[in-house]
Amino acid sequence: MKTPPLIAPLGPNDEEAVARLLHTALVAWYESRLRQGARFGESHEPFRIFPRVYGALDAGEGVGARDAATGELLGVCFIHDRPTHVAFGIVATAPGAQGRGVARAMMEPALARARAAGKPARLVSSALNLDSFSLYTRLGFAPHTLYQDMVLTVPTTGLVVVPPPGAERVRVARRDEAGRLANFENAQRGVSREKDYAFFLRNEVGAWRTWVLDDERDPTGEPAGFLVASHDPACLMIGPGHARDEATALALLWRALDAMRGHTPVWLVPCAEAGLVRTLYAWGARNVELHVASAVGAVPPARGITWPTFLPETG
């Protein structure tokens, strides 16, 4: 029987090893199961964005599993402890360490922390990866929302479709609006993470742009929705965000996409939002994968439309 891995916090000096592990793990799994390893490129360098963002957002919350004899990094797991929940970011295990309980050993302390605090634990994971899906459900995670990953190559001259109603009113968020966005999301879906939005609006690590559509009918000044987008070349992705309704979601998405001219961003859309999905097909978007949001413990019923993201991964 092999010695259990050593679990310890990750630090800035681990950036290179973490990037290499993430790249190797993704290429190995997607190539062996789906013959799609090439989609992650040949270099680990773009994957440095993950430890950089996670380290800046939640310093000391990333953990690594190491071989007790050699010190080799066998796995990584990033954790976000928030007032309403504990979220798991990316969890990855080195191909050669599969079957040794590495991921479970990294996740169980955070799950115990969530139970002790009376909070649900949340994550978003690939619905195509039955290995991770099986692990998470064994740990008690129950799926609650299915998302389709969509991509669209935005022409260098901008989107060719007519802007949806409200797109002209979408604006860039102010730096002092983190609390306003967090309060709106909390009221809509019972998730509080002002820390995340303050991080995006500071825009010091990565390259973030946050869009807001104000609700002109609301005298309290509550927004109708907001949407964050990562413009870093290593991770061109739209999300996280939340919209009160389909019309707001389309206005925000149009503005976020049009700002990524010449690029091919990815974003997640709830599969149940059939009208929104059909419109995105009409814009030229296509599906590339499926993801599922899961939780341990009860999560409040959500109103409106949520965009999860991979960086930082959110449930």
C-alpha positions in Angstrom: 0.0 0.0 0.0 1.4 3.4 -1.0 2.0 6.1 1.6 -0.8 8.7 1.6 0.1 12.0 -0.1 1.1 15.0 2.0 -1.4 17.9 1.8 -0.1 21.4 2.3 -0.9 24.9 1.1 0.5 26.1 -2.3 2.7 29.1 -2.5 4.0 31.5 -5.2 7.0 29.3 -5.8 4.7 26.5 -6.9 3.4 28.4 -10.0 5.6 26.5 -12.5 4.8 23.1 -11.1 1.0 23.8 -10.8 0.9 25.1 -14.4 2.7 22.0 -15.7 0.4 19.7 -13.7 -2.8 21.4 -14.9 -1.6 21.2 -18.5 -0.5 17.6 -18.3 -3.6 16.4 -16.6 -6.0 18.1 -19.0 -4.1 16.9 -22.1 -3.9 13.4 -20.8 -7.5 13.0 -19.9 -9.0 14.7 -23.0 -6.7 12.9 -25.3 -7.2 9.4 -23.8 -11.0 9.7 -23.5 -12.1 12.1 -26.3 -9.0 12.4 -28.6 -9.1 16.2 -27.9 -5.9 16.8 -26.0 -4.6 19.2 -28.7 -7.2 21.8 -27.7 -5.1 22.7 -24.7 -2.0 23.4 -26.7 1.6 22.2 -26.4 2.8 24.6 -23.7 2.0 24.8 -20.0 2.8 28.6 -20.0 -0.9 29.7 -20.4 -1.9 27.7 -17.4 0.2 30.0 -15.1 -2.9 32.2 -15.1 -4.7 29.7 -12.8 -2.3 29.8 -9.8 -1.8 33.5 -10.3 -5.5 34.3 -10.2 -6.3 31.8 -7.4 -3.3 33.0 -5.4 -4.3 36.6 -5.6 -7.9 36.0 -4.9 -7.6 33.6 -2.0 -3.9 33.5 -0.9 -3.1 30.3 1.1 -6.4 28.5 0.1 -4.9 26.5 -2.7 -3.6 23.1 -1.6 -1.2 20.6 -3.2 -0.8 16.9 -2.7 2.8 15.7 -2.7 4.5 12.4 -2.8 5.7 11.8 0.8 9.0 10.3 -0.4 10.0 12.5 -3.4 8.0 15.8 -2.8 6.6 15.5 -6.4 3.4 17.5 -6.9 0.6 15.0 -7.4 -2.5 17.2 -7.3 -3.8 20.6 -6.8 -7.1 22.0 -5.4 -8.3 25.6 -5.0 -10.8 26.6 -2.5 -12.9 29.8 -2.0 -14.5 30.2 1.4 -17.4 32.7 1.1 -20.1 33.9 3.6 -22.8 31.7 2.0 -20.8 28.7 0.8 -17.5 27.1 0.2 -16.6 26.8 -3.5 -14.1 24.5 -5.1 -12.0 25.8 -8.0 -10.1 23.6 -10.3 -9.2 20.2 -8.9 -6.5 18.2 -10.9 -4.4 15.1 -10.3 -1.3 14.1 -12.2 -1.9 11.2 -14.6 0.5 9.0 -12.8 -1.2 9.5 -9.5 -4.7 8.4 -10.6 -6.4 5.9 -8.2 -4.4 6.9 -5.1 -7.1 9.0 -3.5 -5.3 12.3 -4.2 -8.3 14.4 -5.1 -10.3 13.1 -2.1 -7.5 13.8 0.3 -7.3 17.4 -0.9 -11.1 18.0 -0.9 -12.1 16.4 2.4 -10.6 19.0 4.7 -12.5 21.8 2.9 -15.7 19.7 2.9 -15.3 19.3 6.7 -14.8 23.0 7.1 -18.0 23.7 5.1 -20.0 21.2 7.3 -18.6 22.7 10.5 -19.7 26.2 9.3 -23.1 25.0 8.2 -22.5 26.0 4.6 -23.1 24.2 1.3 -20.1 23.3 -0.8 -20.4 24.1 -4.5 -18.5 23.4 -7.7 -18.8 23.3 -11.5 -17.3 20.3 -13.3 -17.2 18.8 -16.8 -20.2 16.6 -17.4 -18.0 14.6 -19.9 -15.5 13.6 -17.3 -17.2 10.7 -15.6 -14.1 10.1 -13.4 -14.4 13.4 -11.7 -18.2 13.2 -11.7 -18.0 9.9 -9.9 -15.6 11.2 -7.3 -17.7 14.3 -6.6 -21.0 12.3 -6.2 -19.2 9.8 -3.9 -18.2 12.8 -1.8 -21.9 13.8 -1.6 -22.2 16.4 -4.4 -25.6 16.4 -6.1 -26.0 17.9 -9.6 -28.5 20.7 -9.8 -27.9 22.7 -13.1 -26.6 21.6 -16.5 -24.7 24.1 -18.7 -23.6 24.0 -22.3 -20.2 25.5 -23.1 -20.5 27.8 -26.1 -17.9 29.5 -28.3 -18.2 32.1 -31.0 -15.4 33.7 -33.1 -16.2 37.4 -33.1 -15.3 39.1 -36.4 -12.6 41.8 -36.2 -15.3 44.3 -37.3 -17.7 43.3 -34.5 -20.8 41.1 -34.3 -22.8 41.1 -37.5 -26.1 40.6 -35.7 -28.4 43.5 -34.7 -27.8 44.5 -31.1 -30.6 43.2 -28.9 -32.8 45.7 -26.9 -30.9 47.1 -24.0 -27.4 46.5 -25.4 -26.9 50.3 -25.9 -27.4 50.7 -22.1 -24.8 48.2 -21.0 -21.9 50.0 -19.4 -18.5 49.2 -17.8 -18.9 48.8 -14.0 -17.3 51.3 -11.6 -14.6 50.2 -9.2 -16.9 50.9 -6.2 -19.7 48.6 -7.3 -18.5 45.3 -6.0 -21.0 45.4 -3.1 -23.9 46.4 -5.4 -23.2 43.4 -7.7 -22.8 41.0 -4.8 -26.0 42.1 -3.2 -27.9 41.7 -6.4 -26.5 38.1 -6.9 -27.3 37.3 -3.3 -30.9 38.4 -3.6 -31.3 36.4 -6.9 -29.6 33.2 -5.9 -28.4 33.2 -2.3 -24.7 33.5 -3.1 -22.6 36.2 -1.5 -19.1 36.8 -2.9 -18.3 40.5 -2.9 -14.6 39.5 -2.6 -14.7 38.1 -6.1 -16.2 41.2 -7.7 -13.8 43.5 -5.8 -11.0 41.4 -7.3 -12.4 41.7 -10.8 -12.9 45.4 -10.5 -9.4 46.1 -9.2 -8.1 44.3 -12.3 -4.6 43.8 -11.0 -4.1 40.1 -11.8 -5.4 38.9 -15.1 -7.4 41.2 -17.5 -11.0 41.7 -16.5 -13.9 43.8 -17.8 -17.2 43.9 -15.9 -20.4 45.0 -17.6 -23.6 46.2 -15.9 -27.1 46.8 -17.1 -29.0 49.0 -14.7 -32.7 48.5 -14.1 -34.2 51.9 -15.0 -37.5 50.9 -13.4 -36.0 50.1 -10.0 -36.0 53.1 -7.7 -33.5 51.3 -5.3 -30.8 51.3 -8.0 -30.6 47.5 -8.2 -29.0 46.3 -11.5 -30.9 44.1 -13.9 -27.7 42.1 -14.4 -24.0 42.1 -14.7 -21.3 40.1 -16.5 -17.6 39.7 -16.0 -15.2 38.8 -18.9 -11.6 37.6 -18.8 -9.6 39.3 -21.7 -6.4 37.6 -20.7 -5.0 35.7 -23.8 -4.5 32.7 -21.6 -8.2 32.5 -20.8 -10.7 34.2 -23.0 -13.9 33.5 -21.1 -17.1 35.3 -20.3 -18.5 34.9 -16.8 -19.2 34.9 -13.9 -22.4 36.9 -14.0 -26.1 37.0 -13.4 -29.1 38.4 -15.2 -32.6 38.9 -14.1 -34.2 37.7 -17.3 -33.4 36.5 -20.9 -33.6 40.0 -22.4 -31.0 41.3 -19.9 -28.8 38.2 -20.5 -28.8 38.8 -24.3 -27.9 42.5 -23.9 -25.0 41.8 -21.6 -23.7 38.9 -23.7 -23.9 41.0 -26.9 -21.8 43.7 -25.3 -19.3 41.3 -23.8 -18.9 39.4 -27.1 -18.6 42.5 -29.2 -15.8 43.7 -27.0 -13.8 40.6 -27.9 -13.4 41.3 -31.6 -11.0 39.0 -33.4 -11.1 36.4 -30.5 -13.1 33.2 -29.7 -14.3 33.4 -26.1 -16.1 30.6 -24.3 -19.0 30.9 -21.9 -21.5 28.7 -20.1 -25.3 28.9 -20.6 -27.9 27.0 -18.6 -29.3 24.3 -20.9 -32.8 25.0 -19.6 -32.8 28.5 -21.1 -34.0 27.3 -24.5 -34.9 30.7 -25.9 -31.5 32.2 -24.9 -29.7 29.2 -26.4 -31.6 29.4 -29.7 -30.7 33.0 -30.1 -27.1 32.3 -29.4 -27.1 29.6 -32.1 -28.6 32.3 -34.5 -25.6 34.5 -33.6 -23.3 31.7 -34.7 -22.3 30.2 -31.4 -21.6 26.5 -31.1 -21.3 24.0 -28.3 -17.9 22.6 -27.3 -18.7 20.8 -24.0 -21.1 20.4 -21.1 -20.6 21.3 -17.5 -22.7 20.6 -14.4 -23.1 22.6 -11.2 -23.3 20.5 -8.1 -23.5 21.0 -4.3 -23.2 19.2 -1.0 -25.9 20.5 1.2 -29.0 22.6 0.4 -28.6 25.5 -2.0 -31.3 28.2 -2.3 -33.5 28.2 -5.4 -32.2 30.6 -8.0 -34.0 33.3 -9.9 -32.8 34.6 -13.3 -29.9 33.4 -15.4 -26.5 32.5 -14.0 -23.1 32.3 -15.9 -20.6 30.2 -14.0 -16.9 30.4 -15.0 -13.7 28.4 -14.9 -11.5 31.2 -13.6 -12.3 31.3 -10.7 -14.5 28.3 -11.0 -17.9 29.0 -9.5 -21.0 27.0 -8.6 
